[in-house]
Amino acid sequence: MVSQAVTEAAIDIGTNSTRLLVVDGESEMREAVVTGLGRGIAHSSRISSSAISNTITVLEGFRQMMDRAGVESWRAVATSATRDATNRDDFMGAAAAALRGPVDVISGQEEAALSYRGATSGMAEVGGVVVIDIGGGSTEVISADGAFSVDVGSVRLTDLCLPSRPASREELDDGFSHTRQVLSPVPRLGSRGIGVAGTWTSLGGLETGEADDVHGLTLDRATVERWVVALGGLTIEETRILGGLDPDRAPVILAGAVVAAAVMDHLGLGSVSVSERDLLDGVVATLRD
């Protein structure tokens, strides 16, 4: 007798976006909405009421999608913004109510482990692989030899160093300097870079002009640095209309590109392969343990 596959789901409540993965046997559905949960938190240490409201609305929609898909097993995790917020209990209560179930606030180390597990799933050989997960509030650098989570990401760096568009030379220098300083404890962990999450997929979309199907695309360091220069010279409105970019990512993609370029330089990577398999896939994998 053949057993039927269980329909599983993972939810990632991130600093910039809220995402859903539903897996039903061999098929999967992915949804991502920019909710800006962590915008301004670097200065206020609080999640704004508007960001809470936006995110809760999305979570309610995700719960409905999970119900329609017949999800039987699921896990929701919250990352950097929720970890840092002084009012996180208020948000967590509302999030749990919207999903009708628990939400786990995970540490940077667990976030790193889940991202690595997701990005390397299905790979026959992981020797020399280093996974780089650039989020809104934190960046994880992970290999088989170690994992590091540092407090720099596209939203946090925008708030701290890159508020203007176009960005001034001084702001860009500050952004690179701050990122390098935060990365300084991270050793060189590998030689084959895999980039996961919204910054990398957005850079892939910008490079190809297509938002979809960037999985496996290779971005070399010169290409990432070229996009830093290009994005730094645009207003947010000019950035919104670029082909291959989700317009809602326009306010933070410059900072994400700065982090990407700085990480590649710090790790000595000439190129990074973009992967659409990430923390969500790692979360689903834990449901099967």
C-alpha positions as CSV (number, residue, x, y, z in Angstrom):
1,M,0.0,0.0,0.0
2,V,1.4,3.4,-1.1
3,S,1.3,6.1,1.6
4,Q,0.1,9.5,0.6
5,A,2.5,12.4,0.9
6,V,1.8,14.9,3.7
7,T,1.3,18.5,2.6
8,E,3.8,20.6,4.5
9,A,4.4,24.4,4.8
10,A,7.0,26.8,6.2
11,I,6.5,30.5,6.9
12,D,9.4,32.9,7.3
13,I,8.6,36.2,9.0
14,G,11.6,38.2,8.0
15,T,12.8,41.8,8.5
16,N,11.9,42.9,5.0
17,S,9.5,40.2,3.6
18,T,7.1,37.5,4.8
19,R,7.3,34.3,2.9
20,L,5.4,31.0,2.5
21,L,6.4,27.6,1.0
22,V,3.9,24.8,0.6
23,V,5.1,21.4,-0.5
24,D,2.7,18.7,-1.7
25,G,4.6,15.7,-2.8
26,E,6.7,16.8,-5.8
27,S,4.9,20.1,-6.3
28,E,5.5,23.3,-4.4
29,M,4.1,26.8,-4.1
30,R,6.1,29.9,-3.0
31,E,4.7,33.3,-2.0
32,A,6.6,36.3,-0.8
33,V,5.3,39.7,0.2
34,V,7.5,42.7,1.2
35,T,6.0,43.8,4.6
36,G,8.9,45.9,5.9
37,L,8.6,44.5,9.5
38,G,12.0,45.8,10.5
39,R,12.1,49.2,8.9
40,G,13.2,51.8,11.4
41,I,13.9,49.3,14.1
42,A,17.6,50.0,14.0
43,H,16.8,53.4,15.5
44,S,13.6,52.8,17.5
45,S,14.1,49.2,18.7
46,R,10.4,48.8,18.1
47,I,8.2,47.3,15.3
48,S,5.9,50.0,14.1
49,S,2.2,49.6,14.3
50,S,1.8,49.9,10.5
51,A,4.4,47.1,9.9
52,I,2.7,44.9,12.4
53,S,-0.7,45.5,10.7
54,N,0.8,44.8,7.2
55,T,2.5,41.6,8.3
56,I,-0.6,40.3,10.2
57,T,-2.7,40.8,7.1
58,V,-0.3,38.8,5.0
59,L,-0.1,36.0,7.6
60,E,-3.9,35.8,7.6
61,G,-3.8,35.4,3.9
62,F,-1.1,32.7,4.2
63,R,-3.3,30.8,6.8
64,Q,-6.2,30.8,4.2
65,M,-3.8,29.5,1.5
66,M,-2.6,26.8,3.8
67,D,-6.2,25.8,4.6
68,R,-7.1,25.6,0.9
69,A,-4.0,23.5,0.2
70,G,-4.8,21.1,3.0
71,V,-1.6,21.6,4.9
72,E,-1.2,19.0,7.6
73,S,2.2,19.9,9.1
74,W,3.8,23.4,9.3
75,R,6.2,25.6,11.1
76,A,6.5,29.4,11.3
77,V,9.7,31.2,12.2
78,A,10.6,34.8,12.9
79,T,14.1,36.2,12.5
80,S,16.2,39.3,13.1
81,A,13.5,42.1,13.4
82,T,11.5,40.1,15.9
83,R,14.6,39.0,17.8
84,D,15.6,42.6,18.3
85,A,12.2,44.3,18.9
86,T,11.4,45.5,22.4
87,N,7.7,45.0,21.6
88,R,8.1,41.6,20.0
89,D,5.6,39.9,22.4
90,D,2.8,42.1,21.1
91,F,3.7,41.2,17.5
92,M,4.1,37.5,18.3
93,G,0.7,37.2,20.0
94,A,-1.0,38.8,16.9
95,A,1.0,36.6,14.6
96,A,0.1,33.4,16.4
97,A,-3.5,34.4,16.4
98,A,-3.4,35.1,12.6
99,L,-1.8,31.7,11.9
100,R,-3.8,29.8,14.5
101,G,-0.6,28.2,15.9
102,P,2.8,28.9,17.3
103,V,5.5,31.1,15.9
104,D,9.2,30.4,16.8
105,V,11.6,33.3,17.2
106,I,14.8,31.6,16.1
107,S,18.4,32.6,16.9
108,G,20.9,33.7,14.3
109,Q,22.6,30.3,14.6
110,E,19.5,28.4,13.9
111,E,18.6,30.7,11.0
112,A,22.1,29.9,9.6
113,A,21.7,26.2,10.0
114,L,18.3,26.2,8.4
115,S,19.5,28.3,5.4
116,Y,22.5,26.0,4.9
117,R,20.3,22.9,5.0
118,G,17.8,24.4,2.5
119,A,20.4,25.7,0.1
120,T,22.4,22.5,0.0
121,S,19.4,20.1,-0.2
122,G,19.8,17.8,-3.2
123,M,23.5,18.6,-3.6
124,A,25.7,15.6,-4.0
125,E,28.8,17.4,-2.9
126,V,29.0,20.3,-0.4
127,G,32.8,20.4,0.0
128,G,34.0,24.0,-0.3
129,V,30.4,25.4,-0.4
130,V,29.7,28.6,1.6
131,V,26.1,29.8,1.8
132,I,25.4,33.5,2.2
133,D,22.0,34.5,3.4
134,I,21.5,38.3,3.2
135,G,18.3,39.1,5.1
136,G,16.8,42.5,6.1
137,G,18.3,42.6,9.5
138,S,21.1,40.0,9.6
139,T,23.4,38.1,7.3
140,E,24.3,34.4,7.8
141,V,27.6,32.9,6.4
142,I,27.6,29.1,6.7
143,S,29.8,26.2,5.6
144,A,30.3,22.7,6.7
145,D,33.1,24.1,8.9
146,G,31.1,26.8,10.8
147,A,28.3,29.2,10.9
148,F,28.2,33.0,11.6
149,S,25.2,35.4,11.9
150,V,26.0,39.1,11.9
151,D,23.8,42.1,12.4
152,V,23.8,43.7,8.9
153,G,21.2,43.4,6.3
154,S,19.4,45.3,3.6
155,V,16.9,47.1,5.9
156,R,19.3,47.6,8.8
157,L,22.0,49.1,6.6
158,T,19.5,51.3,4.8
159,D,18.4,52.7,8.1
160,L,21.9,53.2,9.5
161,C,23.9,54.3,6.5
162,L,22.0,54.6,3.2
163,P,18.8,56.7,3.7
164,S,19.2,58.9,0.6
165,R,18.5,58.2,-3.1
166,P,20.6,58.8,-5.0
167,A,23.2,57.9,-2.3
168,S,26.1,60.2,-1.8
169,R,29.7,58.9,-2.1
170,E,30.0,59.4,1.7
171,E,26.9,57.3,2.4
172,L,28.2,54.5,0.2
173,D,31.6,54.6,1.9
174,D,29.9,54.5,5.3
175,G,27.8,51.5,4.2
176,F,30.8,49.5,3.0
177,S,32.8,50.5,6.1
178,H,30.1,49.5,8.5
179,T,29.5,46.2,6.7
180,R,33.2,45.3,6.7
181,Q,33.5,46.1,10.4
182,V,30.5,43.8,11.2
183,L,31.9,41.0,9.0
184,S,35.4,41.2,10.5
185,P,34.9,38.2,12.9
186,V,33.8,35.9,10.0
187,P,36.6,33.7,8.6
188,R,36.9,32.6,5.0
189,L,34.8,29.4,5.1
190,G,34.7,28.2,1.5
191,S,35.4,28.7,-2.1
192,R,32.1,28.1,-3.8
193,G,29.5,30.7,-2.9
194,I,25.8,30.1,-2.9
195,G,23.6,33.2,-2.3
196,V,20.1,32.8,-0.9
197,A,17.2,35.1,-0.1
198,G,15.8,38.4,-1.6
199,T,19.0,40.4,-2.2
200,W,20.6,37.7,-4.3
201,T,17.5,36.8,-6.2
202,S,16.8,40.5,-6.8
203,L,20.3,41.1,-8.2
204,G,19.8,38.1,-10.4
205,G,16.5,39.5,-11.6
206,L,18.1,42.9,-12.3
207,E,20.9,41.3,-14.3
208,T,18.6,39.2,-16.5
209,G,15.7,41.6,-16.6
210,E,13.4,38.7,-15.4
211,A,12.2,38.2,-11.8
212,D,11.6,34.5,-12.3
213,D,13.9,31.6,-12.8
214,V,17.2,33.0,-11.5
215,H,18.0,29.7,-9.7
216,G,21.6,28.7,-10.6
217,L,22.5,32.1,-12.1
218,T,26.1,33.0,-11.5
219,L,26.9,36.6,-10.4
220,D,30.6,37.6,-10.4
221,R,32.0,40.3,-8.2
222,A,32.3,42.9,-10.9
223,T,28.6,42.5,-11.8
224,V,27.5,43.0,-8.1
225,E,29.8,46.0,-7.8
226,R,28.4,47.4,-11.1
227,W,24.9,47.2,-9.6
228,V,26.0,49.0,-6.5
229,V,27.2,51.9,-8.6
230,A,24.0,51.8,-10.8
231,L,21.6,51.6,-7.9
232,G,23.4,54.2,-6.0
233,G,22.8,56.8,-8.7
234,L,19.0,56.3,-8.9
235,T,16.1,57.6,-6.9
236,I,13.7,55.0,-5.3
237,E,11.1,55.8,-8.0
238,E,13.7,55.2,-10.7
239,T,14.7,51.9,-9.0
240,R,11.1,50.7,-8.8
241,I,10.7,50.6,-12.6
242,L,13.8,48.5,-13.3
243,G,13.1,45.2,-15.0
244,G,13.4,42.1,-13.0
245,L,13.0,43.8,-9.6
246,D,10.0,43.6,-7.2
247,P,9.1,47.3,-6.9
248,D,8.6,46.9,-3.1
249,R,12.3,46.0,-2.8
250,A,13.4,49.3,-4.3
251,P,14.0,51.1,-1.0
252,V,16.5,48.5,0.3
253,I,18.1,46.8,-2.7
254,L,21.0,49.2,-2.8
255,A,22.0,48.3,0.8
256,G,21.5,44.6,0.0
257,A,23.9,45.0,-3.0
258,V,26.5,46.8,-0.8
259,V,26.3,43.8,1.7
260,A,26.6,41.3,-1.2
261,A,29.7,43.1,-2.6
262,A,31.3,43.4,0.8
263,V,30.7,39.8,1.7
264,M,32.1,38.5,-1.6
265,D,35.2,40.7,-1.0
266,H,35.6,39.6,2.6
267,L,35.3,35.9,1.7
268,G,37.5,36.2,-1.4
269,L,34.8,34.9,-3.7
270,G,35.0,35.7,-7.4
271,S,31.4,34.7,-8.0
272,V,28.2,33.5,-6.2
273,S,25.6,31.1,-7.5
274,V,22.0,32.3,-6.8
275,S,19.7,29.7,-5.2
276,E,16.0,29.9,-4.6
277,R,16.3,27.1,-2.0
278,D,16.9,28.6,1.4
279,L,15.6,28.8,5.0
280,L,12.1,27.9,4.0
281,D,13.3,24.6,2.5
282,G,15.4,24.0,5.6
283,V,12.3,24.5,7.8
284,V,10.3,22.0,5.7
285,A,13.2,19.5,6.1
286,T,12.9,19.8,9.9
287,L,9.3,18.7,9.7
288,R,10.5,15.4,8.4
289,D,13.1,14.7,11.1
